[in-house]
Amino acid sequence: MQAVLKASSAPGAEIREVKVPQFGRSEVLVKVKVASICGTDLHIYEWDRWAQRRIHPPLIPGHEFCGEVVAFGDEVSSVKEGDFVSAEMHVACGKCLQCRTGEAHICHNVRIIGVDSDGAFAEYVVIPESNIWKLDPAIPQEYASILDPLGNAVHSVLAGEIAAKTVAITGCGPIGLFSIAVARAVGAAQVFAIEVNEHRRKIAAEMKADLVLDPSSQNVPNAILEHSGGLGVDVVLEMAGHPQSIRTAFDIVRRGGRISLLGLTSKPISLNFSEDIIFKGITVQGINGRRMYQTWYQMTALLKAGKLDLHPVITDRIAMKDFSSAMERLKRGEASKILIYPNGAR
């Protein structure tokens, strides 16, 4: 089969012919229909400090996809040949305290398909049966291929009260943009989008954010106060991980509000705990991945109900052979969500 291969400990990746993976007694072989590129894949491609510590080439990356079941082991009972599926690519151990108390999404021993083992940038991928998510055929393949990042958005938005609340999203990468759609779908009163990149701001407007702000040229705290009656917003979803973006989140949340932090920082940052958290009485949440499998049920329900229009976020659709050019577009900030078709056809 053809696959994107991170063959060596250096920047880049290449298209190679490799063997179709073998599957075990409790595993499922899936023919990949559509995959999508994540920021993690860009880290692996660029071979940055994180990738150098985490990745052990050779590796086939890719952890966002949908496909069709073509074969499975003799212990598998929940799927059949031809089923339309995606998968939760975080493989929990099932044995640690977190797994045994309903927190498998923060499993102490988690392994990620496409990061710690071969993933979905290939014609075929092997998934444990326990991680397979069967899909309604009515869900478009484009949406089915982005359930991983959409799940991050749904988890972040629904981690607290949201209906009739004012919401600010700091950082409008794909997950931030999806969060605009999710927040609106579940009844947020107003949604503010804060993003420095012009391309992403345009998409945020297409996603129907009520107000889109550029922190490089506008005083975001003043603008938020003006549009919230001087109170600040009820909820901030922090998706950027940049120190200034996090600082902004604490500046614009109202007293008693909520901040949900999903964006990853590259270095430690400082906060005044007394002024920023304690005296304001706010709730600060760390958001990691998707709740297994509560989030999957929630986002599937939203999609089946037709509540989410995600198409503005999907900016590119490419054949797998053009993987490197797609990564360069991402690096230049010219694309948002890029879909990959292993067979070269849309």
N, C-alpha and C positions, 0 to 999 in steps of 0.2 A: 504494500500500500504506500501511498504518498503521505508524507508528514512533514511538519515543521520541526526541525531538530536543532536543539542547542547542543552542538557536538563537543564544544570545548569551553574552557574557562576563559572566555574572551568576549568582547562585544559582538553582537550580531546573531544570526541564526540562518539556517539554510533549508531548502527543500530537498529531502532525501527519500529514497525508496527503502523502506524498512519492512520487517516481517509483521503480518497481522498479529496482534497480541493474543496470547493464550489466555483462556479464562478458566477459573477454578470451579469447584462444585457449587459454590454459593455466589457465583458472579455472573454478570450479564454482558454479552458482547453487543454493542450498539453501533450501528452504521450512522455516522455523523451527517446530518443534513445541513445544519448551519451552526457555526461557532461565532463567538464575538470576542473582541480584544478588550482586555482590562488594563488598568494602570499597572497592576502587578506584572503583566506580560511585558510591558515596556521596561520595567525595572530589570527583568530577566534579560531582555534583549540588549539593553545598554550595559549590563553587567556592572551595576553600581555596587556600593558598599554592602547594601542589604543582600543583593543577589550573591555576592561573593561569599557571604557568611552562610547563606541558606541553601543555595542550589548546588547540586552535585551532578554535572553533566556526565554522560549524555542524557538529555531529558527532552521529551516532547511536552511543551507547555500547553496551556489552554484549559480553563476551568469554567467556561460559560458555553453551553451548547444545547442543542436538541437533536433527536435522531430517532431511529427505528430499531427495535429489538430484532436481531437476526439469529442469535443463538444464546444458550445459557446452560449452566451446570445442572446436574441431576438433582440437586437439593433446592433449586429455585422453584417456587410455586405461585408467585404473585404476578408474573408477566407471561405473555405468550409472544410468539413470533409475529412481527408486524405492529406491535404496540408502539404508539407515539409517546416518547418519554424525554424527560430531562433528568437532572440529578443534583442532589446536594453533594457538593464535592469535598466538603469537610467530613472526613471519616473519623468518627469518635470511637474511643476505645470501648465504651460501654461498661467500664469497670471502676473508673475513678469516682471521687465524691461528686463531682459536677455531673457526670453522666447519670449517676444513681439518684440524683435529687432534682432532675428535670432541667438541668443546665448544660446539656450536651454541646450546645453551641460554643461553650468556653471550656470544652474538654481539656484536661491537663496534658493529654497525650495525643492530641489531634494530629492527623496527617491530611494533607491536602492533595487531591488528585490534580495534576498539572503543575504542582510545585514540588512535592516530595516524591511523586511517582508520575509516570507518563499520563498525559492528559488528552485533550480533545482537538488539538490542532492536527488532525489526522483523519483518514477515512474511517477508522474504527477506534473505539475506546472501550476499555473494560471497566465496569462499575460494580461494586458490591450490591447484591439485591436489596439490602437494607437502605441503600442510598438512592435507589431509583425512584423517580417521581412520575407516575403515569399521568398523561395529559389528555384533556378533551380535544379531539381532532378539530373542534371549532376554533381553538386558540391558534392564531397565525404563527407560522414557524419563526418569523422575525421576533415576535414577542417571546415565544418559547425558548429562544436562544439567549435571552437576557434576563432570565428569572433570577440568577444569582445576584446581580447588582440591584435589580428591582426589589428583591427580598431585603437587601440592606436598607433600601429606602423605606419599605413598608415597616420593617422592624424599628427604624429610627422614629418615623412619624407616629406609630401606634404605641410607643413606649410610655405614653402618658395621655392625659386628656387632650383632645385635639378639636373636637366639634365646637364651633362658635369661638375658637381661639384665634388670636393673631399670631402669625408664624413668620419667622425670618430664617432664611437659608443662607448660610455663609459658605460660598464655594459652589459653583455650578458646573462641576464635572457631571458625567452621566448620572451618578447617584443623586447628586443635588438636584439635577433637572427632573429626574423621576420623582423626587420628593415633592416637587411642586405639584405634579399631577396627583399624587397620592393624597397630599394634604387637602387639595381642592375636592377630591372625590369623597373624602370622609367628613366634609363639612367645615373646614377652616374658614374663619370669617374673612381674613385677609392674609395674603402670602407675599412677603417681600423677598426679593432675590438680590444677593450681594456678590458681585463677581468682577474681577479686574480684567478678564479677557473679553474683548469686544465680541468675538465669535460666539462665546458662551452666553453673553448678555442678550444677544439677538435671539438665541434659542430659548432662553428663559422667558423672553417676551412672547414667543410663539407658544410656550407652554402655559401662557395666560397668568403669569405672576402679576399681581396688582401694581407692584412698583419694582423696577429694576434699578439698582444703584451701582455706581462705579466707585470703589473706595480709593482709587488712585486720583480721582478728580473731585469727589464730593465728600462732604462731611456726613458720613453715614449715621453716627449717633444723633446728630441734630435732625437729620431727615426722618429718622425713625421716631424720634420724640414728637416731631411735628405731626406725623401721621397717626400717632397713637395717643393723642390727647395728653402728651407729656409724661406718659406712664412707662413706655417701653413695651416690648412685645411679650406675650404670654409664653411663647416657646421659641427657642433658637435651636436649629439643627445645624451643627458645625461640621462641615464636610471637607474643609480645605486642609486643616492641619498646619496652617501657616501661623506663626506666632502673632502677627498682627490681626489675622482673622479671628483667632481665639480671643485676643484682647477685645476685639469688637463685640464678640458674642457676649462677654461679661458686661460690656458697657451698655448694651441695648436691651438686655433682658429686664423685665420689670421685677420689682420686689415680689417674692413668692412664686416666681416663674420657674421654668424648666429649661435647662441646656442639655441637649443630647449630643455627645461628642463621638463622631465616627471618623473624622479626618485624622490621619496619623502624622505625628510630628517627627522631624528628623533629628531634633535635639531637645533637651529639657527646656522648659519655659518657666517664667516666674509669675506668680499671682499673689495678690494681697488677700489671703484667705479671710481676714476680718472684714474688709470692705467689700470684696467681690462675692463672697459666699455667705458668711455667717450673718452679718448685719442685714443683708438683702433677703436672707431666708430662702435661698433658691435650692432647687434640686439639680444636681449634676450627675449625669448618667454616662457611663462608658458603653458604647454600642459596638458589638463584635459579631459580624456575620448575621446569620438568620437564626431565629429560634427554631429548633428541630422538634416537631415540624409544624408548629403553630403558624409561623410566618408563611409557610408554603400554602396552607389552607386559606389564609387571609388573602394573599395576592392572587391565588387562583380564583377565589370568589369575586374579587374586584375585576379581574379580566373577563370572566364569564358573564358578569353583569354589564360589560361594556362601559365601565366607569373610567377607564384610563386610555387617553390618547398619547402614545409614546413616540409616534413616528417622527416628530421634529428632532428627537435626540439621535436618531439613526441617520447619519450623514453619509456613510460610505458602504457599499456592498461590493466585495472584491472576490476574485478567485484566489484560492490558497497560494497559488504560485506567485502572487503579487504581495505576499506578506511583508517583505522588507520595505516596499514603497509605502505601504499602509503605516508601518511604524514610523517612518520619516514624517508623514503627515501629522501623526499624533505628536511627535517631538516638536513640530513647528506650531502646534496649537491650531491647526487648520481643520481638524476633524473632531467629532465627539464620539459616538458609538460606531465602530466599524464591524460589519458582519463579514464572516469568511465562509465561502462555499467550497468545500473540498473537491467537488466535481467540476468546479469552474463555472457553474451555471446558477443564475438567480432563480 
